[in-house]
Amino acid sequence: MIFDVLKQQWLRKECIRLGNSSRDQQRYWPESLVVVFNADQFDDLEVFKKWCGKLDISSNKMTLLGYTKNVKKKYLEGATLFDPSAIKWKGGVKDDHLSELLNSKYDLQINYYEVSSQIKKFITMSLNSSIKVGYTAHEEITYDLAVNVPLTNQELFISEIAKYLKIFNP
């Protein structure tokens, strides 16, 4: 449909603009966490609470953003879900709650998905995070730290993040 082409064009332009903008880098241990994940492949949200424990972040300072193909068919308690329809056909974010989350400040952002898409890249780049961590299969320009650990090995993935955070923030 022509509106999808317009939406994709807007998303590409926004990602380029966000890639050229600068962010504040932190020099302290993170106190808040946002996790962007694929809700269609991952339903166990308890893992993210365990991550908070390993990273010494309070679980009530954690925000979960889950991508799904259709928000109407999926529900995860404690997570904000988004899909391609979250973007207006002429550009911009439709959902006020999602827009509010994109404007909030986070200390640490973990992007926990294997397959990237234009909408996930836009959300990833739009989040106001001091440190952005992702998987090495994605465009590394979007991250401060890219972890080369299979996402199926969750324990090793989060321990690598914690190890490098200790190096970044002595």
C-alpha positions in Angstrom: 0.0 0.0 0.0 1.2 3.5 -0.7 0.9 4.5 2.9 3.3 1.8 4.0 5.9 3.2 1.5 5.4 6.7 3.1 5.8 5.3 6.6 9.0 3.4 5.7 10.4 6.5 4.0 9.7 8.5 7.2 11.3 5.8 9.4 14.5 5.8 7.3 14.8 9.6 7.4 14.2 9.6 11.2 16.8 6.8 11.8 19.4 8.8 9.7 18.6 12.0 11.7 18.8 10.1 15.0 22.1 8.4 14.0 23.6 11.9 13.4 22.5 13.3 16.7 24.7 13.0 19.8 23.7 11.6 23.2 24.9 12.2 26.7 27.3 9.5 27.9 27.1 8.6 31.6 30.0 7.9 34.0 28.0 6.2 36.8 26.4 2.8 37.4 23.0 2.6 35.7 19.9 3.0 37.9 17.2 2.6 35.2 16.8 0.0 32.5 14.7 -0.3 29.3 14.6 -3.5 27.3 13.4 -3.7 23.7 12.6 -7.3 22.8 10.6 -9.4 20.3 7.4 -10.3 22.1 6.4 -12.8 19.5 9.4 -15.0 20.3 9.9 -14.2 24.0 7.1 -14.5 26.6 9.1 -15.0 29.9 9.4 -11.6 31.5 10.8 -13.0 34.7 14.2 -13.3 33.0 14.3 -9.5 32.8 13.7 -9.2 36.5 16.6 -11.5 37.1 18.7 -9.2 34.9 17.8 -6.3 37.2 19.2 -8.3 40.1 22.4 -9.1 38.3 22.9 -5.4 37.3 21.9 -4.0 40.7 19.0 -2.1 39.2 15.6 -2.0 41.0 13.0 -3.9 39.1 10.5 -1.0 39.4 13.0 1.1 37.4 12.7 -1.3 34.5 10.6 -0.6 31.4 9.8 -3.3 28.8 9.1 -2.5 25.2 8.0 -5.5 23.1 7.7 -5.7 19.4 4.9 -7.8 18.0 3.4 -8.2 14.5 -0.1 -7.4 15.9 -0.7 -5.7 19.2 -4.4 -6.7 19.2 -3.5 -10.4 19.2 -0.8 -10.3 21.9 -0.8 -9.3 25.6 2.1 -9.4 28.1 1.4 -7.9 31.5 4.1 -5.4 32.5 5.3 -4.7 29.0 4.3 -2.0 26.5 3.8 -3.6 23.1 4.2 -1.9 19.7 3.8 -2.9 16.1 4.1 -1.3 12.7 0.8 0.4 13.2 2.4 2.5 16.0 3.7 4.8 13.3 1.3 7.1 11.5 1.2 6.8 7.7 2.6 10.3 7.4 5.2 9.8 10.1 5.2 10.2 13.9 4.2 8.0 16.7 0.5 7.3 17.1 0.4 5.9 20.7 0.7 8.6 23.4 2.0 6.1 26.0 4.8 4.9 23.6 5.6 8.5 22.8 6.0 9.2 26.5 8.3 6.2 27.0 10.4 7.4 24.0 10.9 10.8 25.7 11.7 9.4 29.1 15.4 9.2 30.2 17.0 5.8 30.8 20.5 4.9 32.0 20.8 1.6 30.2 19.0 0.2 27.2 19.3 -3.5 26.2 18.0 -4.5 22.7 17.2 -8.1 23.0 16.1 -9.3 19.5 17.9 -11.1 16.7 16.1 -9.8 13.6 16.1 -6.1 13.1 13.5 -4.1 11.3 12.9 -0.4 10.5 10.4 0.0 13.3 12.7 -1.7 15.9 15.7 0.4 14.7 13.6 3.6 15.0 12.5 2.7 18.6 16.0 1.7 19.5 17.5 5.0 18.3 14.6 7.1 19.6 15.0 6.0 23.2 16.8 8.5 25.4 19.4 6.2 26.9 22.9 6.9 28.1 24.2 3.4 27.3 22.8 1.3 24.5 23.6 -2.4 24.3 22.7 -4.7 21.4 23.4 -7.9 19.5 26.3 -7.8 17.1 24.1 -8.9 14.1 22.6 -5.4 14.0 24.1 -2.2 12.7 26.6 -1.4 15.4 26.3 2.3 14.9 23.1 2.2 17.0 24.9 0.8 20.0 27.6 1.8 22.5 28.2 -1.9 23.2 27.5 -4.8 20.9 27.6 -8.3 22.6 28.5 -11.3 20.5 26.7 -13.9 22.5 23.7 -16.0 21.2 20.5 -14.6 22.6 19.5 -18.1 23.6 22.2 -18.0 26.2 20.6 -15.4 28.5 22.9 -15.9 31.5 26.1 -15.3 29.5 24.5 -12.4 27.6 23.7 -10.4 30.8 27.0 -11.4 32.5 28.9 -10.0 29.5 26.9 -6.7 29.8 27.6 -6.5 33.5 31.3 -7.2 32.9 31.6 -4.4 30.4 29.6 -2.0 32.6 32.1 -2.5 35.3 34.9 -1.6 32.9 33.0 1.5 31.7 32.0 2.7 35.1 34.8 2.0 37.6 
